[in-house]
Amino acid sequence: MENKRPFGIRDKLGYLFGDFGNDFSFIFASSYLMVFYTKVLGISGFAVGLLFLFARVVDAFTDVTMGRIVDGLEPARDGRFRPWIRRMCVPVAVASTIMYMYWVRDWSYGAKMVYVVITYLLWSSFCYTAINIPYGSMASVISADAGERASLSTYRSLGASLASLVIGVLVPLFIYETDAQGNEIVIPQRFTLTAVIFGALSVICYILCYVLCTERVSFTKKKEEKREGIGALLKSLGKNRPLLAVVCSALILLLATLLGQTMNNYLFLDYFKNAKAVAALNLVSIGGMLLLAPFISRITTNYGKKEAGALGMLAAGIIYIVTFFLRIKSIPAFMLLLFFGMLGTGLFNMITWAFITDIIDYQEVATGKREDGTVYAVYSFARKLGQALAGGIGGFALTAIGYVSEAPAQTPQVADRIYSVATLVPGICYLLIFVIMQFWYPLSKKEVEKNAAALREKRNGDGQA
């Protein structure tokens, strides 16, 4: 068997760049696509919400299908998962860019809706799926060591944090301006320019991921082994308790986090009357993630991923609920409270991808079959469903609380309702995740170590890497 270099910082940086590339489209869309659709194109929040939910129905098929494809095909010369990063980096960048064409605002409403549906589905349900599922699955074959996989999860989260820093801090400063009446307005042309720049940067990041990462863990499917049908496989995964727990947690986490990010744009625009200050909030939140990063490996090694993640969610939920009841008017005070809340969510996010590699191992121990791509596809679908629910509920909530897209400013009552949605909903969601991880998710530190030892013994017995 081919000798491969040892796992090291090169793999960690490569994996970091992979999520950096992903998030130039994912976080940009999660945070600002709703703003572009409503403020630039004039699409109603309700219609956008329906689109996001419909796209997740499509994803229920495309995500799992992609997972089955990468699991079923024979590995290429450059690995099982890496080739997909090479193949799809340009298509996903192009698909993301064409969602933000500002001149579409001059089309008829019907034509705008056709444009929105086609371009959003092309990016989200096809191109992004075809690169994200192989990328996420790749962590399980870069290393077999639980500690090294945890470090990949941390570096992936750092990549997302860096992308959030660029997008969350620079984008509001670029796309917003103050008009003569003192109202914050968006500049449509700058959405398109930003999308073009982010598309180019994402391709560079994907190439770095492809070049720097190495697949080391190989597993050969026996030729006589009959491949399960999709129904039987999903039934098997449906009995996977840790996967179900993490899927539910991921769905709720994405709902809370992305709904919060979306509502924060409106919160600072209409409640605090300072749209550009959202850049400072994003800087504060990313700063907390960067402060935590050096300690994640030590925390998970000493206390376990399940134990640390549950505690982070408990702290975050309490802080957001307190913020809701305080009805804060001061931007610095609001940011200070959310900084501590985001430390809790940051702790969970830093290790969330390591949960999946633990679950892939658990599935193999329980069934004897390795299904990296399919397990990750189910998890990816849950995350995208959470994204859709965040956008959908965000759109429905804006409509329900009386938000008027065409109005230069909202009434004080509407602004106050925006504050409630932006604080109370995430707080409740984070407490619910704590309950799930503490009482439902079974992979404690002891169980993860037990499964890793069982797979090491199996690999040695089979003579595999």
N, C-alpha and C positions, 0 to 999 in steps of 0.2 A: 504494500500500500504506500501511496505517495506520502512522503514526510512533509508535514506542514509546520509553519513557525508556531511557537507557543502563543497562547492568548496574552494580550497585553494592551497597552494604552492605544495602540493603533486601531484595534477593533472597537474600543470604547468611543474613540473620536469618530470613527466611521459610522457607528450606530447613532451617535449624536447628530451627525450631519443628515442621516436619513430622515429623522423626525423633523429636523430643521426644514428640509425640503418639503415634507408632507404639510407642515403647518404654514408655509407660505401661502398655501391655498386653503387648508382646513380652518385655521384660526382666522384668517382674513374673511372667509365666508361666514364663519360662525359669528364673528363680531360685527361685520359691516355689510353683509349681503342684504340683510333685512333693511338696513338704512338705505342702501342703494335702491332697492326695489320700491320702498315707500317714499323716500325723499326725492329721488332723481326720476324714477320711472312713473311714480304716482300710482303704483299698484296698492290695493287695499291690504291691510295687515291680515284680514281674514283669508283673502285669496292666497297670500304667501304661505300662511299656515297650512292651508289645504295642500299646496304644492309640496311642502316639506314632508307632510305625512304621506302623501301618495308616493313620493320617491322612496320612502322607507319600505313600502309594500314591494316595490321593484327590487330593492336591496335584499329582501328576504330570499329572493331567488339568485340574484347575481353574486352576493357575498358567499353563500354556501357553494354555489357552482364553482366559483374561483378557488375556494378552498379545496374542493374535490379535484380540480384540475392540477393544482400544484402538488397534491398528494399522490395523484395517479400517474403523472408523467415520469418517465425515467430522468434522473438527473443529467444535466448538460455537463460539459467539460468544466464550466466554472461554477457548478453547484446545482442544488435543487431550487433555491429561492433567489439567489443573486441575479440570474439571467433576466428575471422579470423587472428588476430595477433598471437594467440596461435597456430593455425593450420599451418600457412604458414612461421613462422620465420626460421625454419630449411631448408625447400625447397628453399626459395629465397637465403639463404646464400650459399647453395651448388651450385645452378644454377649460381650465380655470380662467385664463385671460379673457376669453370671448364672452364670459358671463357679465362683464362690466363695460359694455360698449355704450357710452353716454348718449350717442345720437339716437338710440332707440327710443328715447323719451319723446321724440317728435312723431313716432308712429301712432297708428290707431290703437285703442285699448286692446282690441282683439289680437292685433299683430304683436303687440308687446307681450301678451300672455303666451302666445305660441313661442316666441323667442325665449321667454323665461323658462318655460317647461322643457323645451328641447335642450337648451344649453346647460341647465341645471342637472338634468338627468344624465347627459353625456359626461359631465364632470363627476358627479357624485356616485352614480350607480354603475358606471362602466370604467372610466379611466382611473379614477382614484381607487376604486376597488381592486383593479388589476395590479396596482403597485403597492397598495397599503397592506393587503393580506400576505403576499410573499415577504414583504419587509418585516412585518410583525412576527411572522412564523420563523423567520431566520434566526431570531435570538436563541431558539431552542437547539440550533445546530452549530452556533458559534462556539459554545462551550457546554460541557456536561456538568460543570461544577456549579453548585447552588449559589455560592458566594460571587462567582464571576458573573453569573446571570443576573444577580441582584445589582451588580455594578453596571451591567448593560441597561437595566431598567432605570437606574439613576441617571446615566448619561443620556438615555432617550428623553427623560424628563427635562434634563438640562437643555437638550436641543429644543424641546417645546418651549421652555422658559425663555431661551434666547430669541426664538421666533416671536413669542408673545411680547418680549421687550421691544423688538424692532417694530412690530405691528401696533402694539398697544400704546407705545410712546410716540412714535413718529407719525403714524397715520392720522390721528386726530389733529396734530399740529399742521398737517399738510392739507387735509380735505375740508377743514372748517375755516370760515372767516366770519368776522362780525360786520353786519351791514350798518347803514347809516342810522337805523333806529335802535341799534344795540342788540339785535337778535343774532344768534349764531345760525349760519346757513352753511350748506354743503356746496362745494364747487364740483359740478358733475365731471368735467374733463379730467380732474385729478384722480377720480376713481379709475378711469381707464389707464392713465399713465402709471398709477401705482400697480395695477394688475399686470401690466407689461413687465415692469421692473421685477416684481415678485416672481413672475413666471420664469424669467431668465435666471434669477438667483436660485430658484428651486432646482433647475436642471444642474447647475453647478454643484449644489449640495448632494443631489442623488448620485452624481458621478463620483464624488468623494466617498460616499458611502460604499459604492460598488468596488472602488479601488482599494479601500482601506480594510474592509471586512473580509474574513476568511471563514468558510464553513468547515468545521472539523468533525462533527458528530455524524457518522454515516449509519444508515440502517437499511438493510436490503430486505425488501418484501419477498417472501417465498413465492416461487412461481406457482406452486400448487395451491397457494392460499386464495380462496375465493373472495373477491372484493365485495363488501357489503353494499347493498343498495342504499340510496340516500335516506329512504324511510327508516330502514333498520338502524343505520348509523345515528340518525337524529334521535331515534328512540333510545339508543344506548347512551348518547350524550345527555338525554333528558333524565337519566338516572344518575348522572354525575353531580353529586351534591355540591362540591366546591365550585364547579362551573356554573351551576344555577345561581349560587349565592353571589359569585362575582359578576355574572351577567346582570342580575338585578341591581347590584351595587353600581355597576358601570352605567346602566340606564339612568338610575336616579342621580348619580354624580354628574353625568353630562347634562341632564335636564337642569340641575341646580346651577352648575358652573356656567354653562353657556347662556341660560336664561339670565343669570346675573350679569354676564358680560354684555349681552344685548340690552338689557334694561338699564345698565349703567350709562350707556350712551345717551339714552333718553333722560335718565336721572340727572346727569350733569348738564344736559342741554336745557331741561325744562324745570327741574327742581332747584338745583344749585345755580342755574343761570351762568354756567361757565363750562362750555363744552370742552375746551382745551384742557381743563383740569383733570379730565379722565386719563390723560397721558400720565399725570403725576401718580394717580391711583395705580395704574398699570405698572409704573416703575417701582412703586412701593411693594406691590404684590410679587413682582419678579425678584426684587431684592431679598424678600423673605425666602424664596426658593433657593437662591444662590447661597444664602447663609446656612441653610439646612444641608445642602448637598455634601459638604465634606464629612458630615456626621452620619449619613444614611447607612453606609456599610456597617459602621460600628453599632448603630442602633439595631439594625436587623439581625446582625450576628449575635448580639447579646440578648435581645428580647424577642426576636421573631417578627416576621412581616405582618402576620395577622394581628398580633398583639399591638404593634406600633401603629398600624393603620387604623384600627378601631379607636384607639385613644385620640388620634388626630381628628377623626370625624366627630367624636364627642365634644372636644374643645371647640371646633369650628361651629357646630350647631348651637352651642350655648351662646357664643359670642354674637352670632347673627340674630338670634332671638332677642338678646339684650339690645342690640342696635335698633331693631324694629320698635321696641317699646320706648326707646329714648327719643325718637323723632328728631334726630340731630340736624341742626342747621349749619353748623360750622364744617367746612370742607376738611381742615386739618384734623378735627376730632373724629370725623367720619373715617378718614383714612387711617388714623391710628388704631381704631377698633378693628377695622377690616384687615389691617396688617397682621394682627394676632390671629384673627380667624383664618386668614390665608396661610399662616404657618401650619395650621392643622390640615387644611386641604392639600397644601404643598407636600406634607409628609406622606399623605396617602398617595398622591400622584407620583411621587418619586419611586414608589415601590409597586405601583399597580401592574406594570408589565411583568414584573417578576412573579406575580400571582399566576399569570397565564403559563409561564414555563413550568411552574410547580404543578399546575393542573394537567398539562400535557404529560408530565411524568406520572401523575396519579392515574390518568386514563390508561397509560400503557401498563402500569402495574396491575390495574384492575381487570383489563381485558386482554392484555398481551399484544395489542395492536397499537401502532404508532400513527397518529392522525394529526400531525402538527397543524397543517393548513386548515383542516376542517374545524378543529377546536378554536383556532384563532379566528376563523371566519364567523363562527357563532358569536364570539365575543365582539368582533368588529361590528357585526350587525347590531348588537345591543348598543354599542357606542353611537352608531349612526342613528339608531332609533331615538336615543337620548338627545342627540343633536336635533333631530327633526321635531321631537316633542318640545324642545326648548324654543325652536323657531316657531313651531305651530302654536304652542301655548302663548309664546310672546306675542305673536300676531293676534290671537284671539283675545288675550288680556288687554292689549292696547285698544282693540275695538270695544271690549266690554267696559273699560273704564272711561270711555268717551274721548279717546285720543283722535285728533283730527290731523291727518297727514298734511293737508294743504295749508293749515294755519301756521303763521310765523311764530306764534307763541301759544302755549296751552294755559288753561285756566288753573288757578291755585288748587282747586279740588282734584283735577286730573293729575297735576304734578305730585300731590300728596299720595295719590293712589299708586303712582309709579314707584314712590319710595317704599310703600308697603310691599309691592310685588318683589322689588329688588332685594329686600332684606328678609321678609318672613318666609317666603317660599324656599330659598336656599337653606335657611336655618332648620326648617322642618325636614327637608330632604337629607341634610347631613346627619341629623339625629337618627333618622331611619336607617341610614347606611351603617351607623355605629351598631344598631341593634342586629342587623343582618350579619355583619362581620364578627361580632362578639358571640352570637348565639346560634348562627346557622353555618357559617363557613368553618369547615372542620380541620383545615390544614394548618395546625399549630406548628411551632418551631420543631417540636419532637417528631411530628408526622412527616414533615418535609425531609428531615434528615433520614428517617426510616425509608422513605421511597427512593431517595437518592442512592442509598446503600444497596437497595434491592436491584436497581437498574445497573449499578456498577458491576455487581456480581453477574447479572445477566449478560452484559456486554463482554465481560472477560470470558464468560463461558462460551459465547458465540464467536469470539475472536474478532469482534467489531471494535471500531474506534470509539 
